[in-house]
Amino acid sequence: MRDTSPNLYCDTSGSNLDDGQIEMAVAEMGASRVLFGSDGTMSGCVGKVLGARISKTDRELIFRGNAARILAARGMTAF
């Protein structure tokens, strides 16, 4: 699906904190298709991204840039 559906995104939510989740998502889909998301355990979701072995640019895309780009494409203002 990731190759045939360019509008498919992955979010970081979930209270499972398995090592390497964010790195795998970035490697498989590219940082431009990973969005920050959280469930009731926001600190874990933030920690998964902050602790991931990814570039600062990728981290900024995940935390804000991707959502801002998607909203802007729909004529909406980012937060």
mmCIF file of the N, C-alpha and C atoms, coordinates in Angstrom:
data_MODEL
# 
_entry.id   MODEL 
# 
loop_
_atom_site.group_PDB 
_atom_site.id 
_atom_site.type_symbol 
_atom_site.label_atom_id 
_atom_site.label_alt_id 
_atom_site.label_comp_id 
_atom_site.label_asym_id 
_atom_site.label_entity_id 
_atom_site.label_seq_id 
_atom_site.pdbx_PDB_ins_code 
_atom_site.Cartn_x 
_atom_site.Cartn_y 
_atom_site.Cartn_z 
_atom_site.occupancy 
_atom_site.B_iso_or_equiv 
_atom_site.pdbx_formal_charge 
_atom_site.auth_seq_id 
_atom_site.auth_comp_id 
_atom_site.auth_asym_id 
_atom_site.auth_atom_id 
_atom_site.pdbx_PDB_model_num 
ATOM 1   N N  . MET A 1 1  ? 0.817  -1.190 0.000  1.00 0.00 ? 1  MET A N  1 
ATOM 2   C CA . MET A 1 1  ? 0.000  0.000  0.000  1.00 0.00 ? 1  MET A CA 1 
ATOM 3   C C  . MET A 1 1  ? 0.863  1.256  0.000  1.00 0.00 ? 1  MET A C  1 
ATOM 4   N N  . ARG A 1 2  ? 2.008  1.226  0.678  1.00 0.00 ? 2  ARG A N  1 
ATOM 5   C CA . ARG A 1 2  ? 2.813  2.445  0.766  1.00 0.00 ? 2  ARG A CA 1 
ATOM 6   C C  . ARG A 1 2  ? 3.301  2.901  -0.594 1.00 0.00 ? 2  ARG A C  1 
ATOM 7   N N  . ASP A 1 3  ? 3.521  1.972  -1.509 1.00 0.00 ? 3  ASP A N  1 
ATOM 8   C CA . ASP A 1 3  ? 4.040  2.337  -2.823 1.00 0.00 ? 3  ASP A CA 1 
ATOM 9   C C  . ASP A 1 3  ? 2.945  2.754  -3.794 1.00 0.00 ? 3  ASP A C  1 
ATOM 10  N N  . THR A 1 4  ? 1.755  2.244  -3.619 1.00 0.00 ? 4  THR A N  1 
ATOM 11  C CA . THR A 1 4  ? 0.674  2.549  -4.548 1.00 0.00 ? 4  THR A CA 1 
ATOM 12  C C  . THR A 1 4  ? -0.282 3.613  -4.038 1.00 0.00 ? 4  THR A C  1 
ATOM 13  N N  . SER A 1 5  ? -0.129 4.020  -2.789 1.00 0.00 ? 5  SER A N  1 
ATOM 14  C CA . SER A 1 5  ? -1.012 5.024  -2.197 1.00 0.00 ? 5  SER A CA 1 
ATOM 15  C C  . SER A 1 5  ? -0.174 6.150  -1.581 1.00 0.00 ? 5  SER A C  1 
ATOM 16  N N  . PRO A 1 6  ? 0.228  7.126  -2.393 1.00 0.00 ? 6  PRO A N  1 
ATOM 17  C CA . PRO A 1 6  ? 1.088  8.194  -1.872 1.00 0.00 ? 6  PRO A CA 1 
ATOM 18  C C  . PRO A 1 6  ? 0.394  9.086  -0.836 1.00 0.00 ? 6  PRO A C  1 
ATOM 19  N N  . ASN A 1 7  ? -0.921 8.979  -0.735 1.00 0.00 ? 7  ASN A N  1 
ATOM 20  C CA . ASN A 1 7  ? -1.648 9.770  0.260  1.00 0.00 ? 7  ASN A CA 1 
ATOM 21  C C  . ASN A 1 7  ? -1.835 9.011  1.572  1.00 0.00 ? 7  ASN A C  1 
ATOM 22  N N  . LEU A 1 8  ? -1.165 7.889  1.725  1.00 0.00 ? 8  LEU A N  1 
ATOM 23  C CA . LEU A 1 8  ? -1.217 7.108  2.949  1.00 0.00 ? 8  LEU A CA 1 
ATOM 24  C C  . LEU A 1 8  ? -0.138 7.605  3.900  1.00 0.00 ? 8  LEU A C  1 
ATOM 25  N N  . TYR A 1 9  ? -0.538 7.928  5.133  1.00 0.00 ? 9  TYR A N  1 
ATOM 26  C CA . TYR A 1 9  ? 0.381  8.438  6.140  1.00 0.00 ? 9  TYR A CA 1 
ATOM 27  C C  . TYR A 1 9  ? 0.385  7.507  7.345  1.00 0.00 ? 9  TYR A C  1 
ATOM 28  N N  . CYS A 1 10 ? 1.435  7.580  8.110  1.00 0.00 ? 10 CYS A N  1 
ATOM 29  C CA . CYS A 1 10 ? 1.582  6.813  9.340  1.00 0.00 ? 10 CYS A CA 1 
ATOM 30  C C  . CYS A 1 10 ? 1.651  7.806  10.487 1.00 0.00 ? 10 CYS A C  1 
ATOM 31  N N  . ASP A 1 11 ? 0.948  7.541  11.583 1.00 0.00 ? 11 ASP A N  1 
ATOM 32  C CA . ASP A 1 11 ? 1.088  8.435  12.730 1.00 0.00 ? 11 ASP A CA 1 
ATOM 33  C C  . ASP A 1 11 ? 1.794  7.715  13.871 1.00 0.00 ? 11 ASP A C  1 
ATOM 34  N N  . THR A 1 12 ? 2.324  8.496  14.782 1.00 0.00 ? 12 THR A N  1 
ATOM 35  C CA . THR A 1 12 ? 3.168  7.961  15.841 1.00 0.00 ? 12 THR A CA 1 
ATOM 36  C C  . THR A 1 12 ? 2.405  7.586  17.099 1.00 0.00 ? 12 THR A C  1 
ATOM 37  N N  . SER A 1 13 ? 1.085  7.684  17.072 1.00 0.00 ? 13 SER A N  1 
ATOM 38  C CA . SER A 1 13 ? 0.312  7.425  18.286 1.00 0.00 ? 13 SER A CA 1 
ATOM 39  C C  . SER A 1 13 ? 0.409  5.963  18.700 1.00 0.00 ? 13 SER A C  1 
ATOM 40  N N  . GLY A 1 14 ? 0.013  5.723  19.904 1.00 0.00 ? 14 GLY A N  1 
ATOM 41  C CA . GLY A 1 14 ? 0.032  4.373  20.445 1.00 0.00 ? 14 GLY A CA 1 
ATOM 42  C C  . GLY A 1 14 ? 0.923  4.304  21.662 1.00 0.00 ? 14 GLY A C  1 
ATOM 43  N N  . SER A 1 15 ? 0.479  3.567  22.640 1.00 0.00 ? 15 SER A N  1 
ATOM 44  C CA . SER A 1 15 ? 1.244  3.499  23.875 1.00 0.00 ? 15 SER A CA 1 
ATOM 45  C C  . SER A 1 15 ? 2.317  2.418  23.839 1.00 0.00 ? 15 SER A C  1 
ATOM 46  N N  . ASN A 1 16 ? 2.408  1.674  22.732 1.00 0.00 ? 16 ASN A N  1 
ATOM 47  C CA . ASN A 1 16 ? 3.497  0.706  22.624 1.00 0.00 ? 16 ASN A CA 1 
ATOM 48  C C  . ASN A 1 16 ? 4.777  1.467  22.295 1.00 0.00 ? 16 ASN A C  1 
ATOM 49  N N  . LEU A 1 17 ? 5.829  1.186  23.019 1.00 0.00 ? 17 LEU A N  1 
ATOM 50  C CA . LEU A 1 17 ? 7.073  1.946  22.897 1.00 0.00 ? 17 LEU A CA 1 
ATOM 51  C C  . LEU A 1 17 ? 8.217  1.073  22.403 1.00 0.00 ? 17 LEU A C  1 
ATOM 52  N N  . ASP A 1 18 ? 7.930  0.225  21.448 1.00 0.00 ? 18 ASP A N  1 
ATOM 53  C CA . ASP A 1 18 ? 8.960  -0.651 20.913 1.00 0.00 ? 18 ASP A CA 1 
ATOM 54  C C  . ASP A 1 18 ? 10.058 0.158  20.238 1.00 0.00 ? 18 ASP A C  1 
ATOM 55  N N  . ASP A 1 19 ? 11.281 -0.202 20.528 1.00 0.00 ? 19 ASP A N  1 
ATOM 56  C CA . ASP A 1 19 ? 12.441 0.484  19.967 1.00 0.00 ? 19 ASP A CA 1 
ATOM 57  C C  . ASP A 1 19 ? 12.443 0.358  18.449 1.00 0.00 ? 19 ASP A C  1 
ATOM 58  N N  . GLY A 1 20 ? 12.727 1.447  17.771 1.00 0.00 ? 20 GLY A N  1 
ATOM 59  C CA . GLY A 1 20 ? 12.903 1.412  16.323 1.00 0.00 ? 20 GLY A CA 1 
ATOM 60  C C  . GLY A 1 20 ? 11.658 1.670  15.498 1.00 0.00 ? 20 GLY A C  1 
ATOM 61  N N  . GLN A 1 21 ? 10.515 1.907  16.122 1.00 0.00 ? 21 GLN A N  1 
ATOM 62  C CA . GLN A 1 21 ? 9.286  2.128  15.355 1.00 0.00 ? 21 GLN A CA 1 
ATOM 63  C C  . GLN A 1 21 ? 9.389  3.325  14.421 1.00 0.00 ? 21 GLN A C  1 
ATOM 64  N N  . ILE A 1 22 ? 9.862  4.434  14.946 1.00 0.00 ? 22 ILE A N  1 
ATOM 65  C CA . ILE A 1 22 ? 9.932  5.651  14.147 1.00 0.00 ? 22 ILE A CA 1 
ATOM 66  C C  . ILE A 1 22 ? 10.979 5.503  13.050 1.00 0.00 ? 22 ILE A C  1 
ATOM 67  N N  . GLU A 1 23 ? 12.122 4.939  13.384 1.00 0.00 ? 23 GLU A N  1 
ATOM 68  C CA . GLU A 1 23 ? 13.155 4.719  12.373 1.00 0.00 ? 23 GLU A CA 1 
ATOM 69  C C  . GLU A 1 23 ? 12.633 3.844  11.234 1.00 0.00 ? 23 GLU A C  1 
ATOM 70  N N  . MET A 1 24 ? 11.890 2.805  11.569 1.00 0.00 ? 24 MET A N  1 
ATOM 71  C CA . MET A 1 24 ? 11.351 1.924  10.540 1.00 0.00 ? 24 MET A CA 1 
ATOM 72  C C  . MET A 1 24 ? 10.340 2.658  9.656  1.00 0.00 ? 24 MET A C  1 
ATOM 73  N N  . ALA A 1 25 ? 9.467  3.445  10.269 1.00 0.00 ? 25 ALA A N  1 
ATOM 74  C CA . ALA A 1 25 ? 8.478  4.194  9.493  1.00 0.00 ? 25 ALA A CA 1 
ATOM 75  C C  . ALA A 1 25 ? 9.167  5.162  8.534  1.00 0.00 ? 25 ALA A C  1 
ATOM 76  N N  . VAL A 1 26 ? 10.192 5.860  9.021  1.00 0.00 ? 26 VAL A N  1 
ATOM 77  C CA . VAL A 1 26 ? 10.923 6.800  8.173  1.00 0.00 ? 26 VAL A CA 1 
ATOM 78  C C  . VAL A 1 26 ? 11.652 6.053  7.062  1.00 0.00 ? 26 VAL A C  1 
ATOM 79  N N  . ALA A 1 27 ? 12.274 4.934  7.377  1.00 0.00 ? 27 ALA A N  1 
ATOM 80  C CA . ALA A 1 27 ? 12.995 4.159  6.365  1.00 0.00 ? 27 ALA A CA 1 
ATOM 81  C C  . ALA A 1 27 ? 12.051 3.586  5.313  1.00 0.00 ? 27 ALA A C  1 
ATOM 82  N N  . GLU A 1 28 ? 10.896 3.124  5.728  1.00 0.00 ? 28 GLU A N  1 
ATOM 83  C CA . GLU A 1 28 ? 9.961  2.462  4.808  1.00 0.00 ? 28 GLU A CA 1 
ATOM 84  C C  . GLU A 1 28 ? 9.108  3.437  4.000  1.00 0.00 ? 28 GLU A C  1 
ATOM 85  N N  . MET A 1 29 ? 8.691  4.543  4.631  1.00 0.00 ? 29 MET A N  1 
ATOM 86  C CA . MET A 1 29 ? 7.754  5.460  3.973  1.00 0.00 ? 29 MET A CA 1 
ATOM 87  C C  . MET A 1 29 ? 8.361  6.813  3.653  1.00 0.00 ? 29 MET A C  1 
ATOM 88  N N  . GLY A 1 30 ? 9.433  7.173  4.339  1.00 0.00 ? 30 GLY A N  1 
ATOM 89  C CA . GLY A 1 30 ? 9.999  8.509  4.211  1.00 0.00 ? 30 GLY A CA 1 
ATOM 90  C C  . GLY A 1 30 ? 9.405  9.419  5.271  1.00 0.00 ? 30 GLY A C  1 
ATOM 91  N N  . ALA A 1 31 ? 10.218 10.307 5.796  1.00 0.00 ? 31 ALA A N  1 
ATOM 92  C CA . ALA A 1 31 ? 9.777  11.193 6.878  1.00 0.00 ? 31 ALA A CA 1 
ATOM 93  C C  . ALA A 1 31 ? 8.599  12.076 6.473  1.00 0.00 ? 31 ALA A C  1 
ATOM 94  N N  . SER A 1 32 ? 8.468  12.365 5.194  1.00 0.00 ? 32 SER A N  1 
ATOM 95  C CA . SER A 1 32 ? 7.374  13.234 4.746  1.00 0.00 ? 32 SER A CA 1 
ATOM 96  C C  . SER A 1 32 ? 6.003  12.565 4.832  1.00 0.00 ? 32 SER A C  1 
ATOM 97  N N  . ARG A 1 33 ? 5.978  11.274 5.182  1.00 0.00 ? 33 ARG A N  1 
ATOM 98  C CA . ARG A 1 33 ? 4.699  10.567 5.308  1.00 0.00 ? 33 ARG A CA 1 
ATOM 99  C C  . ARG A 1 33 ? 4.460  10.048 6.725  1.00 0.00 ? 33 ARG A C  1 
ATOM 100 N N  . VAL A 1 34 ? 5.207  10.583 7.691  1.00 0.00 ? 34 VAL A N  1 
ATOM 101 C CA . VAL A 1 34 ? 5.023  10.216 9.088  1.00 0.00 ? 34 VAL A CA 1 
ATOM 102 C C  . VAL A 1 34 ? 4.544  11.453 9.837  1.00 0.00 ? 34 VAL A C  1 
ATOM 103 N N  . LEU A 1 35 ? 3.445  11.313 10.556 1.00 0.00 ? 35 LEU A N  1 
ATOM 104 C CA . LEU A 1 35 ? 2.839  12.425 11.291 1.00 0.00 ? 35 LEU A CA 1 
ATOM 105 C C  . LEU A 1 35 ? 2.881  12.155 12.779 1.00 0.00 ? 35 LEU A C  1 
ATOM 106 N N  . PHE A 1 36 ? 3.150  13.197 13.557 1.00 0.00 ? 36 PHE A N  1 
ATOM 107 C CA . PHE A 1 36 ? 3.079  13.054 15.003 1.00 0.00 ? 36 PHE A CA 1 
ATOM 108 C C  . PHE A 1 36 ? 1.615  12.901 15.404 1.00 0.00 ? 36 PHE A C  1 
ATOM 109 N N  . GLY A 1 37 ? 1.365  11.957 16.265 1.00 0.00 ? 37 GLY A N  1 
ATOM 110 C CA . GLY A 1 37 ? 0.042  11.749 16.833 1.00 0.00 ? 37 GLY A CA 1 
ATOM 111 C C  . GLY A 1 37 ? 0.216  11.184 18.223 1.00 0.00 ? 37 GLY A C  1 
ATOM 112 N N  . SER A 1 38 ? -0.770 11.375 19.051 1.00 0.00 ? 38 SER A N  1 
ATOM 113 C CA . SER A 1 38 ? -0.671 10.825 20.395 1.00 0.00 ? 38 SER A CA 1 
ATOM 114 C C  . SER A 1 38 ? -2.022 10.285 20.818 1.00 0.00 ? 38 SER A C  1 
ATOM 115 N N  . ASP A 1 39 ? -1.978 9.384  21.762 1.00 0.00 ? 39 ASP A N  1 
ATOM 116 C CA . ASP A 1 39 ? -3.198 8.912  22.388 1.00 0.00 ? 39 ASP A CA 1 
ATOM 117 C C  . ASP A 1 39 ? -3.172 9.463  23.807 1.00 0.00 ? 39 ASP A C  1 
ATOM 118 N N  . GLY A 1 40 ? -3.620 8.773  24.756 1.00 0.00 ? 40 GLY A N  1 
ATOM 119 C CA . GLY A 1 40 ? -3.632 9.276  26.123 1.00 0.00 ? 40 GLY A CA 1 
ATOM 120 C C  . GLY A 1 40 ? -2.262 9.370  26.764 1.00 0.00 ? 40 GLY A C  1 
ATOM 121 N N  . THR A 1 41 ? -1.261 8.786  26.138 1.00 0.00 ? 41 THR A N  1 
ATOM 122 C CA . THR A 1 41 ? 0.087  8.779  26.714 1.00 0.00 ? 41 THR A CA 1 
ATOM 123 C C  . THR A 1 41 ? 1.005  9.661  25.885 1.00 0.00 ? 41 THR A C  1 
ATOM 124 N N  . MET A 1 42 ? 0.750  10.952 25.933 1.00 0.00 ? 42 MET A N  1 
ATOM 125 C CA . MET A 1 42 ? 1.488  11.872 25.073 1.00 0.00 ? 42 MET A CA 1 
ATOM 126 C C  . MET A 1 42 ? 2.994  11.841 25.310 1.00 0.00 ? 42 MET A C  1 
ATOM 127 N N  . SER A 1 43 ? 3.427  11.680 26.540 1.00 0.00 ? 43 SER A N  1 
ATOM 128 C CA . SER A 1 43 ? 4.872  11.701 26.793 1.00 0.00 ? 43 SER A CA 1 
ATOM 129 C C  . SER A 1 43 ? 5.569  10.549 26.073 1.00 0.00 ? 43 SER A C  1 
ATOM 130 N N  . GLY A 1 44 ? 4.939  9.391  26.023 1.00 0.00 ? 44 GLY A N  1 
ATOM 131 C CA . GLY A 1 44 ? 5.522  8.263  25.297 1.00 0.00 ? 44 GLY A CA 1 
ATOM 132 C C  . GLY A 1 44 ? 5.595  8.532  23.816 1.00 0.00 ? 44 GLY A C  1 
ATOM 133 N N  . CYS A 1 45 ? 4.564  9.137  23.266 1.00 0.00 ? 45 CYS A N  1 
ATOM 134 C CA . CYS A 1 45 ? 4.539  9.440  21.833 1.00 0.00 ? 45 CYS A CA 1 
ATOM 135 C C  . CYS A 1 45 ? 5.589  10.474 21.470 1.00 0.00 ? 45 CYS A C  1 
ATOM 136 N N  . VAL A 1 46 ? 5.750  11.487 22.310 1.00 0.00 ? 46 VAL A N  1 
ATOM 137 C CA . VAL A 1 46 ? 6.787  12.492 22.090 1.00 0.00 ? 46 VAL A CA 1 
ATOM 138 C C  . VAL A 1 46 ? 8.157  11.827 22.220 1.00 0.00 ? 46 VAL A C  1 
ATOM 139 N N  . GLY A 1 47 ? 8.312  10.988 23.236 1.00 0.00 ? 47 GLY A N  1 
ATOM 140 C CA . GLY A 1 47 ? 9.582  10.317 23.475 1.00 0.00 ? 47 GLY A CA 1 
ATOM 141 C C  . GLY A 1 47 ? 10.007 9.416  22.332 1.00 0.00 ? 47 GLY A C  1 
ATOM 142 N N  . LYS A 1 48 ? 9.041  8.754  21.697 1.00 0.00 ? 48 LYS A N  1 
ATOM 143 C CA . LYS A 1 48 ? 9.380  7.892  20.564 1.00 0.00 ? 48 LYS A CA 1 
ATOM 144 C C  . LYS A 1 48 ? 10.049 8.685  19.458 1.00 0.00 ? 48 LYS A C  1 
ATOM 145 N N  . VAL A 1 49 ? 9.560  9.879  19.209 1.00 0.00 ? 49 VAL A N  1 
ATOM 146 C CA . VAL A 1 49 ? 10.118 10.707 18.139 1.00 0.00 ? 49 VAL A CA 1 
ATOM 147 C C  . VAL A 1 49 ? 11.423 11.357 18.590 1.00 0.00 ? 49 VAL A C  1 
ATOM 148 N N  . LEU A 1 50 ? 11.442 11.902 19.801 1.00 0.00 ? 50 LEU A N  1 
ATOM 149 C CA . LEU A 1 50 ? 12.662 12.543 20.305 1.00 0.00 ? 50 LEU A CA 1 
ATOM 150 C C  . LEU A 1 50 ? 13.812 11.557 20.422 1.00 0.00 ? 50 LEU A C  1 
ATOM 151 N N  . GLY A 1 51 ? 13.529 10.318 20.794 1.00 0.00 ? 51 GLY A N  1 
ATOM 152 C CA . GLY A 1 51 ? 14.563 9.314  20.976 1.00 0.00 ? 51 GLY A CA 1 
ATOM 153 C C  . GLY A 1 51 ? 14.944 8.562  19.721 1.00 0.00 ? 51 GLY A C  1 
ATOM 154 N N  . ALA A 1 52 ? 14.224 8.793  18.645 1.00 0.00 ? 52 ALA A N  1 
ATOM 155 C CA . ALA A 1 52 ? 14.508 8.070  17.399 1.00 0.00 ? 52 ALA A CA 1 
ATOM 156 C C  . ALA A 1 52 ? 15.829 8.534  16.795 1.00 0.00 ? 52 ALA A C  1 
ATOM 157 N N  . ARG A 1 53 ? 16.516 7.608  16.180 1.00 0.00 ? 53 ARG A N  1 
ATOM 158 C CA . ARG A 1 53 ? 17.769 7.917  15.502 1.00 0.00 ? 53 ARG A CA 1 
ATOM 159 C C  . ARG A 1 53 ? 17.456 8.370  14.070 1.00 0.00 ? 53 ARG A C  1 
ATOM 160 N N  . ILE A 1 54 ? 16.966 9.618  13.989 1.00 0.00 ? 54 ILE A N  1 
ATOM 161 C CA . ILE A 1 54 ? 16.627 10.239 12.710 1.00 0.00 ? 54 ILE A CA 1 
ATOM 162 C C  . ILE A 1 54 ? 17.209 11.649 12.716 1.00 0.00 ? 54 ILE A C  1 
ATOM 163 N N  . SER A 1 55 ? 17.219 12.275 11.560 1.00 0.00 ? 55 SER A N  1 
ATOM 164 C CA . SER A 1 55 ? 17.796 13.612 11.475 1.00 0.00 ? 55 SER A CA 1 
ATOM 165 C C  . SER A 1 55 ? 16.876 14.658 12.111 1.00 0.00 ? 55 SER A C  1 
ATOM 166 N N  . LYS A 1 56 ? 17.455 15.789 12.429 1.00 0.00 ? 56 LYS A N  1 
ATOM 167 C CA . LYS A 1 56 ? 16.683 16.905 12.975 1.00 0.00 ? 56 LYS A CA 1 
ATOM 168 C C  . LYS A 1 56 ? 15.612 17.342 11.972 1.00 0.00 ? 56 LYS A C  1 
ATOM 169 N N  . THR A 1 57 ? 15.953 17.332 10.701 1.00 0.00 ? 57 THR A N  1 
ATOM 170 C CA . THR A 1 57 ? 14.993 17.701 9.656  1.00 0.00 ? 57 THR A CA 1 
ATOM 171 C C  . THR A 1 57 ? 13.811 16.738 9.639  1.00 0.00 ? 57 THR A C  1 
ATOM 172 N N  . ASP A 1 58 ? 14.086 15.434 9.715  1.00 0.00 ? 58 ASP A N  1 
ATOM 173 C CA . ASP A 1 58 ? 13.011 14.439 9.755  1.00 0.00 ? 58 ASP A CA 1 
ATOM 174 C C  . ASP A 1 58 ? 12.134 14.641 10.978 1.00 0.00 ? 58 ASP A C  1 
ATOM 175 N N  . ARG A 1 59 ? 12.749 14.903 12.118 1.00 0.00 ? 59 ARG A N  1 
ATOM 176 C CA . ARG A 1 59 ? 12.008 15.108 13.367 1.00 0.00 ? 59 ARG A CA 1 
ATOM 177 C C  . ARG A 1 59 ? 11.080 16.328 13.240 1.00 0.00 ? 59 ARG A C  1 
ATOM 178 N N  . GLU A 1 60 ? 11.570 17.410 12.648 1.00 0.00 ? 60 GLU A N  1 
ATOM 179 C CA . GLU A 1 60 ? 10.758 18.610 12.466 1.00 0.00 ? 60 GLU A CA 1 
ATOM 180 C C  . GLU A 1 60 ? 9.589  18.351 11.515 1.00 0.00 ? 60 GLU A C  1 
ATOM 181 N N  . LEU A 1 61 ? 9.816  17.554 10.474 1.00 0.00 ? 61 LEU A N  1 
ATOM 182 C CA . LEU A 1 61 ? 8.723  17.181 9.572  1.00 0.00 ? 61 LEU A CA 1 
ATOM 183 C C  . LEU A 1 61 ? 7.645  16.416 10.327 1.00 0.00 ? 61 LEU A C  1 
ATOM 184 N N  . ILE A 1 62 ? 8.066  15.456 11.132 1.00 0.00 ? 62 ILE A N  1 
ATOM 185 C CA . ILE A 1 62 ? 7.122  14.610 11.866 1.00 0.00 ? 62 ILE A CA 1 
ATOM 186 C C  . ILE A 1 62 ? 6.332  15.426 12.882 1.00 0.00 ? 62 ILE A C  1 
ATOM 187 N N  . PHE A 1 63 ? 7.005  16.279 13.627 1.00 0.00 ? 63 PHE A N  1 
ATOM 188 C CA . PHE A 1 63 ? 6.322  17.041 14.675 1.00 0.00 ? 63 PHE A CA 1 
ATOM 189 C C  . PHE A 1 63 ? 5.418  18.138 14.125 1.00 0.00 ? 63 PHE A C  1 
ATOM 190 N N  . ARG A 1 64 ? 5.776  18.793 13.029 1.00 0.00 ? 64 ARG A N  1 
ATOM 191 C CA . ARG A 1 64 ? 4.991  19.920 12.579 1.00 0.00 ? 64 ARG A CA 1 
ATOM 192 C C  . ARG A 1 64 ? 4.888  20.070 11.063 1.00 0.00 ? 64 ARG A C  1 
ATOM 193 N N  . GLY A 1 65 ? 5.990  19.923 10.382 1.00 0.00 ? 65 GLY A N  1 
ATOM 194 C CA . GLY A 1 65 ? 6.052  20.250 8.962  1.00 0.00 ? 65 GLY A CA 1 
ATOM 195 C C  . GLY A 1 65 ? 5.062  19.512 8.084  1.00 0.00 ? 65 GLY A C  1 
ATOM 196 N N  . ASN A 1 66 ? 4.907  18.217 8.313  1.00 0.00 ? 66 ASN A N  1 
ATOM 197 C CA . ASN A 1 66 ? 3.989  17.440 7.475  1.00 0.00 ? 66 ASN A CA 1 
ATOM 198 C C  . ASN A 1 66 ? 2.536  17.870 7.671  1.00 0.00 ? 66 ASN A C  1 
ATOM 199 N N  . ALA A 1 67 ? 2.133  18.060 8.907  1.00 0.00 ? 67 ALA A N  1 
ATOM 200 C CA . ALA A 1 67 ? 0.760  18.504 9.175  1.00 0.00 ? 67 ALA A CA 1 
ATOM 201 C C  . ALA A 1 67 ? 0.525  19.883 8.578  1.00 0.00 ? 67 ALA A C  1 
ATOM 202 N N  . ALA A 1 68 ? 1.490  20.780 8.713  1.00 0.00 ? 68 ALA A N  1 
ATOM 203 C CA . ALA A 1 68 ? 1.360  22.126 8.148  1.00 0.00 ? 68 ALA A CA 1 
ATOM 204 C C  . ALA A 1 68 ? 1.213  22.057 6.632  1.00 0.00 ? 68 ALA A C  1 
ATOM 205 N N  . ARG A 1 69 ? 1.999  21.202 5.978  1.00 0.00 ? 69 ARG A N  1 
ATOM 206 C CA . ARG A 1 69 ? 1.929  21.050 4.523  1.00 0.00 ? 69 ARG A CA 1 
ATOM 207 C C  . ARG A 1 69 ? 0.567  20.508 4.079  1.00 0.00 ? 69 ARG A C  1 
ATOM 208 N N  . ILE A 1 70 ? 0.071  19.510 4.783  1.00 0.00 ? 70 ILE A N  1 
ATOM 209 C CA . ILE A 1 70 ? -1.225 18.911 4.433  1.00 0.00 ? 70 ILE A CA 1 
ATOM 210 C C  . ILE A 1 70 ? -2.347 19.926 4.618  1.00 0.00 ? 70 ILE A C  1 
ATOM 211 N N  . LEU A 1 71 ? -2.321 20.643 5.731  1.00 0.00 ? 71 LEU A N  1 
ATOM 212 C CA . LEU A 1 71 ? -3.356 21.657 5.978  1.00 0.00 ? 71 LEU A CA 1 
ATOM 213 C C  . LEU A 1 71 ? -3.293 22.783 4.948  1.00 0.00 ? 71 LEU A C  1 
ATOM 214 N N  . ALA A 1 72 ? -2.094 23.238 4.620  1.00 0.00 ? 72 ALA A N  1 
ATOM 215 C CA . ALA A 1 72 ? -1.924 24.313 3.644  1.00 0.00 ? 72 ALA A CA 1 
ATOM 216 C C  . ALA A 1 72 ? -2.457 23.896 2.259  1.00 0.00 ? 72 ALA A C  1 
ATOM 217 N N  . ALA A 1 73 ? -2.261 22.640 1.908  1.00 0.00 ? 73 ALA A N  1 
ATOM 218 C CA . ALA A 1 73 ? -2.759 22.145 0.614  1.00 0.00 ? 73 ALA A CA 1 
ATOM 219 C C  . ALA A 1 73 ? -4.281 22.163 0.552  1.00 0.00 ? 73 ALA A C  1 
ATOM 220 N N  . ARG A 1 74 ? -4.900 22.178 1.714  1.00 0.00 ? 74 ARG A N  1 
ATOM 221 C CA . ARG A 1 74 ? -6.364 22.222 1.789  1.00 0.00 ? 74 ARG A CA 1 
ATOM 222 C C  . ARG A 1 74 ? -6.874 23.623 2.141  1.00 0.00 ? 74 ARG A C  1 
ATOM 223 N N  . GLY A 1 75 ? -5.979 24.610 2.061  1.00 0.00 ? 75 GLY A N  1 
ATOM 224 C CA . GLY A 1 75 ? -6.353 25.989 2.326  1.00 0.00 ? 75 GLY A CA 1 
ATOM 225 C C  . GLY A 1 75 ? -6.569 26.313 3.785  1.00 0.00 ? 75 GLY A C  1 
ATOM 226 N N  . MET A 1 76 ? -5.989 25.509 4.657  1.00 0.00 ? 76 MET A N  1 
ATOM 227 C CA . MET A 1 76 ? -6.147 25.731 6.091  1.00 0.00 ? 76 MET A CA 1 
ATOM 228 C C  . MET A 1 76 ? -4.829 26.230 6.675  1.00 0.00 ? 76 MET A C  1 
ATOM 229 N N  . THR A 1 77 ? -4.926 26.975 7.737  1.00 0.00 ? 77 THR A N  1 
ATOM 230 C CA . THR A 1 77 ? -3.747 27.498 8.400  1.00 0.00 ? 77 THR A CA 1 
ATOM 231 C C  . THR A 1 77 ? -3.251 26.479 9.425  1.00 0.00 ? 77 THR A C  1 
ATOM 232 N N  . ALA A 1 78 ? -1.946 26.312 9.445  1.00 0.00 ? 78 ALA A N  1 
ATOM 233 C CA . ALA A 1 78 ? -1.349 25.426 10.449 1.00 0.00 ? 78 ALA A CA 1 
ATOM 234 C C  . ALA A 1 78 ? -1.393 26.101 11.806 1.00 0.00 ? 78 ALA A C  1 
ATOM 235 N N  . PHE A 1 79 ? -1.256 25.335 12.814 1.00 0.00 ? 79 PHE A N  1 
ATOM 236 C CA . PHE A 1 79 ? -1.302 25.772 14.211 1.00 0.00 ? 79 PHE A CA 1 
ATOM 237 C C  . PHE A 1 79 ? -0.189 26.706 14.558 1.00 0.00 ? 79 PHE A C  1 
# 
